[in-house]
Amino acid sequence: MSNLSAVIKSIQDVMRQDSGLDGDAQRISQLTWLLFLKVFDALEEELELTRDGYKSPIPERMRWRNWAADAEGITGDALLSFVDNELFVTLKGLSADPLRNPRGYVVRGVFEDAYNYMKSGQLLRQVVNKLNGIDFNRQSERHQFNDLYEKILKDLQSAGNAGEFYTPRAVTQFMVDMVNPQLGERVFDPATGTGGFLVCAIEHLRRQVHNTEQEAQLQNSILGVEKKQLPHMLCVTNLMLHGIEVPSQVRHDNTLARPLRDYGAADRVDVVLTNPPFGGIEEPGIEQGFPADVRTKETADLFLVLIKQLLKHNGRAALVLPDGTLFGEGVKTRIKEQLLAECKLHTIVRLPNGVFAPYTGIKTNLLFFTKGAPTQAIWYYEHPYPAGAKSYNKTRPIRIEEFDAEKAWWGSEADGFAARVENERAWKVDIAVIKAANFNLDQKNPHAPDAVSHDPDQLLADYTRLQAESQGLRDQLKAILAQSLGARA
């Protein structure tokens, strides 16, 4: 099958005829569990040829090849009954032991919250037959499908609020390149989404693989957790397409639900790469698992506390955070104070508006830090729009080439980034200035000309900052008056 994009489009056209599928999110969910089983079966065919005595975790009758591969096979009401009453029941009930039955654990994790939304067995058979036109055992076709998978993820952004678990490929690629994970290091994304960071890390690490022992290292070095069923299912399929045989270390769970004190040395990782959900509120009680001085229901803040806890000594992290975390006060201030005391926050890349458009207009930042030494100074880099552009959108997204200037400027952490120099886009702020500003990390570019902003988020940030400055001046004035009156008395 040479035109995979046309195959997927024809499948979506068939799905639109089914009364059980309501909207893009359900169509993508339906397509993904079918894709997962098809990909899983193709990988099993390889394993049966390369490994003596290979045994599938899926009962024989439930394997794709035995109910889906025959174009003239089971269809109509009989197919619907089989899928709803046998296939799903069986796969949801597989062994959940990740050590004794890791492949079964992966299948069960994918299906535990999945559903068959289709109501027409005839239409379901048409979809299955079209999927059978894709040969995942052909390397060229698998490579094409990796590219197509990116398109599926972008389509997912149109499904309501589903864009929250998709980060532009250029951003994930840049973050991985700068953190530079090495073979043998454990790479973790605690809010995995559809697996963009992990896939970029796999591609980065695979360039370091030269033998089977190193490939085994790679297979065991990718870890993640995703709370929501649909992105988890997409992530697992994505990882299998990128050569992770048994993605059992990517769990369907809520990382924040585990109390912070329960994480021990065995849970520590070398690298964290993530875009934690921001602007969200965790379910009641989650915050009770965190120390009292940093308790909050805001998801992004809790993830920042967790990441600091999970890093090994000298472990490295890169994450996406909104402007609100940078200038926020209260609990946010305490979290930032602890971060700067325990980690070297060496770089903040400030992204312009529209990087995540049209799904959020919130301005975002890329934070890079290393655990084990306090922050002495923070370098900032203001990422510009490409020449001639005033914003990003779906048809003109941010591209990896735009980060070439940052990469050329970056230097090496080994020598304390000695090669870095200030320019119109880059500036350095001493920790004393940050402390004096009550750990406000929203430090403006001193080289940029003053400009009037009409961005609501920027105006709100400026208003908050000016209020704090005004209150500080009032307090100073009160103190001076009190001192003066006391001296006269």
Helices and strands as residue ranges (DSSP letters): H 4-15, H 24-50, G 60-62, H 64-67, H 76-82, I 83-87, H 88-92, H 102-111, H 121-131, H 139-156, G 160-165, H 169-179, E 187-189, H 196-206, H 212-219, E 222-226, H 229-241, E 250-252, G 255-257, G 260-262, G 265-267, E 269-274, G 286-289, G 292-294, H 299-310, E 311-322, H 323-327, H 331-342, E 343-350, E 364-371, E 377-382, G 400-403, H 404-410, G 413-415, E 426-430, H 431-436, H 456-488
